[in-house]
Amino acid sequence: MAQHNRSEELFDKQLESLSNAIENQDSKAAIQLLEVVDLDRVILLVDRLDTEFRKQLFELLDPERAAELLAQVYDFQGGVIIENLEPEKAAEILTNLDSDDRVDLLNELEAKDSTAILEELNDEIADETRRFMAYPEGTAGALMYSEFVSFQEDMVVSDILDDIQNNQGRYSEFGIQYAYILDTAKRLVGVLPVRNLLFAKRTQLAQEIMIREPITVEVTTQTNELENLFEEFHFLAFPVVDSKQRLLGIVDREASAEAVQEAATEDLLKVQGLMGREELRSMPLHLRSRRRLSWLSINIVLNLISASVIAFHQDTLEAVIALAVFLPIISDMSGCSGNQAVAVSMRELSLDLISPKEFRRVFFKESVLGLINGTFLGTLIGSIAWLWKGNPMLGLVVGAALALNTTVAVCVGGLVPLLLKAVKQDPALASGPILTTITDMCGFLLILGLASLTLPYLV
Amino acid sequence: MAQHNRSEELFDKQLESLSNAIENQDSKAAIQLLEVVDLDRVILLVDRLDTEFRKQLFELLDPERAAELLAQVYDFQGGVIIENLEPEKAAEILTNLDSDDRVDLLNELEAKDSTAILEELNDEIADETRRFMAYPEGTAGALMYSEFVSFQEDMVVSDILDDIQNNQGRYSEFGIQYAYILDTAKRLVGVLPVRNLLFAKRTQLAQEIMIREPITVEVTTQTNELENLFEEFHFLAFPVVDSKQRLLGIVDREASAEAVQEAATEDLLKVQGLMGREELRSMPLHLRSRRRLSWLSINIVLNLISASVIAFHQDTLEAVIALAVFLPIISDMSGCSGNQAVAVSMRELSLDLISPKEFRRVFFKESVLGLINGTFLGTLIGSIAWLWKGNPMLGLVVGAALALNTTVAVCVGGLVPLLLKAVKQDPALASGPILTTITDMCGFLLILGLASLTLPYLV
């Protein structure tokens, strides 16, 4: 406990020192401070700096050092930093990043910001970056990097070893594990695990010791498929090729695993009502408010639509006011039951355990489950309603409404993600609102409709 | 389209062939079939097999082949398979798995099932497995594997090279990248990247060419910290040591990234109301129903508690029946606003961008945001209520209730995950129900309380 407080005190001091260094334009002091603290503290310091100081820090550091720091923080932190800098300054820093990091950061920005920065990059880097940015999210193209070592197939082992020794510094920077062997048309013809050079004669040709017909992935390969390939073959990386088998880049295990992780995190944020870029509390208030409101505004309209069902049944409700107690319960419980089915469908979709066309399977599996759980919950709530008001018909109405609506909710919840996927929409973002609107309307209709049918027994 | 249908037809045929092979106890046909299809189809086939056939398949295959198949399917599929087998059979198969896969699968089981299987394993493997299983989830200990190559510090390079050449088959199986150098007390004193052997003289000692004072992680290191270390140092793996610097295992980048991904996925399932093990639609109905109900049952009780607020204000509601329309809206909208704040807190906690003790920061950041968004939403809904019934006071009551309750919801939503984390509970599982119960009660109280105070102007 004491230690924890001390570390918080220490952090406050570090933040103050860093702020002071920035205020005094003392880049040496800032660099020194950032070098002595652990990475998690660096990330936290960048998060907690004043927006203005944060900007000044990246202007203060030389581009190489700034790029290093940018590579350390999370992408969405980096995005906020980059978009606040002048495009020239941003381009200078991005030039010093690896190709995949550069692409990731630019993808965090709005189109107009990234375009402005791309214009400031040198032509070669800009072209490559634009090409990499064009590969859609969730494909191998979007995950690959262009830093790899390749040799011509007719090179001899001793020349390759010389090249490796001469370029040790540069190669070890991108952690060389495999070398890629190309023919004269730059088509990939083989892969050479660098450690195989240990067992090779120095006079052999690359093509003699390389692994022929290497397993490659196309730029369009989906992340899911990529994960399966990494699972199936114990390689650290796959070469990414175009349709003519020309080597475009490398995608490694880590990038693939990270992409799956990011997709899961994004889904988590979306199902909880956060659209677009990630929110951190260190972001400007107006941005946070606007992003959250954009989601809430859609929701309130949907809420009004479903509540209109109640408005049309005010007479029934007025006659049996006790029903008003059960309206929010029906709404909330159906939402919960439906969301469980949404989660299972989203999960099965993301694991390719179900195709978006398998409506019948989902409907069958969910309707049976919905009937069972609906009967249980309906009986419970019906009994409570009966006991509370001593009116068995009230219990029947409330119980039947919840039972039926749970069945509906579970089926709708299971099917909506499939439907959205089939029309190429994002299940994480839209399933919840669609589900609750349907089940609210249906639930209110059921309880108030059943009540109006049995009104003589209720009053 | 036509092709897709053909591939579905093909899958149905494969499933039938596999089922037939199992029914006829024809292990050769089953193996042949599983070998010619892609991994994603293997996974789907195992998912779609009848539960009984699935069990028989794993009894039919020889343990080594069964282990291979088990390593290919998802852990939660594997868990279901293993728990259906006789413990002796399960142990036979698990013996053929890598240590980390074995531990992962046993961790999927209930304690009584895993204990039964552990008793059937040979003592050495069982001891190691128990030791590995004891490391808590989310630590390096739970992610490490025990398959690594180590040499004594006084070995010469030529002996090391001989050993590598002699054991090429076994070593390449666990993709050797680093060798670990130990002193006589089995303490880790250095790391030797295998490719460095390329540059070494054959007469040098391991201790001369190894990297000294290697960066190690302790078994208790948290996944988050591990991810930061992988980010900071471009290593493929870290050695995991005990407090006496003895080498216990290896944790690699991939395992670390996967652990983070699994945590995100688990959180996603939990916030949507799925507790415990993952649900697949191929699981038995009673299991799926029971697991979902366990969550719903808690929720319905919480719902009854919050709805009781309405029951206590029936008189007010009877006097102003229009309020009944707004009760579900208040409940749903506050839930949505609060869940956004829950998501941001969960995200900041998982990234270590906030400590569970920073209540004040979260409260300050959220209350301002809540007031802004609440005012917007309250004005909107208040105006609609006013226009609908032509009663400005109704608009004021409804609008003020939503505005205030949004502020409450956003603060509560931001704080609850911190509070749960501080008392070592799981924010993903409990935040939602706690949030909605508090905000429902508060919301109903606000709208009905404000209405009863202004009743003369409402009727």
Interface residues (C-beta under 8 A of the other chain):
Chain A: H4 E8 D38 L39 D40 I43 L44 D47 Q72 Y74 L161 I164 Q165 Q168 G175 I176 Q177 V194 R195 L197 L198 F199 N224 E225 N228 L229 F230 E231 E232 H234 L236 R253 E254 A257 E258 V260 Q261 A264 T265 D267 L268 L269 V271 Q272 G273 L274 E278 E279 L280 R281 S282 L285 R288 S289 R292 L293 W295 L296 S297 N299 I300 N303 L304 S306 A307 S308 I310 A311 Q314 L317 E318 I321 A322 A324 V325 F326 L327 P328 I329 S331 D332 M333 G335 C336 S337 N339 Q340 V342 A343 V344 M346 R347 E348 L351 D352 L353 I354 S355 K357 R361 V362 K365 V368 L369 I372 N373 F376 L377 L380 I381 I384 W388 T436 D440 F444
Chain B: H4 E8 D38 L39 D40 I43 L44 D47 Q72 Y74 L161 I164 Q165 Q168 G175 I176 Q177 V194 R195 L197 L198 F199 N224 E225 N228 L229 F230 E231 E232 H234 L236 R253 E254 A257 E258 V260 Q261 A264 T265 D267 L268 L269 V271 Q272 G273 L274 E278 E279 L280 R281 S282 L285 R288 S289 R292 L293 W295 L296 S297 N299 I300 N303 L304 S306 A307 S308 I310 A311 Q314 L317 E318 I321 A322 A324 V325 F326 L327 P328 I329 S331 D332 M333 G335 C336 S337 N339 Q340 V342 A343 V344 M346 R347 E348 L351 D352 L353 I354 S355 K357 R361 V362 K365 V368 L369 I372 N373 F376 L377 L380 I381 I384 W388 T436 D440 F444
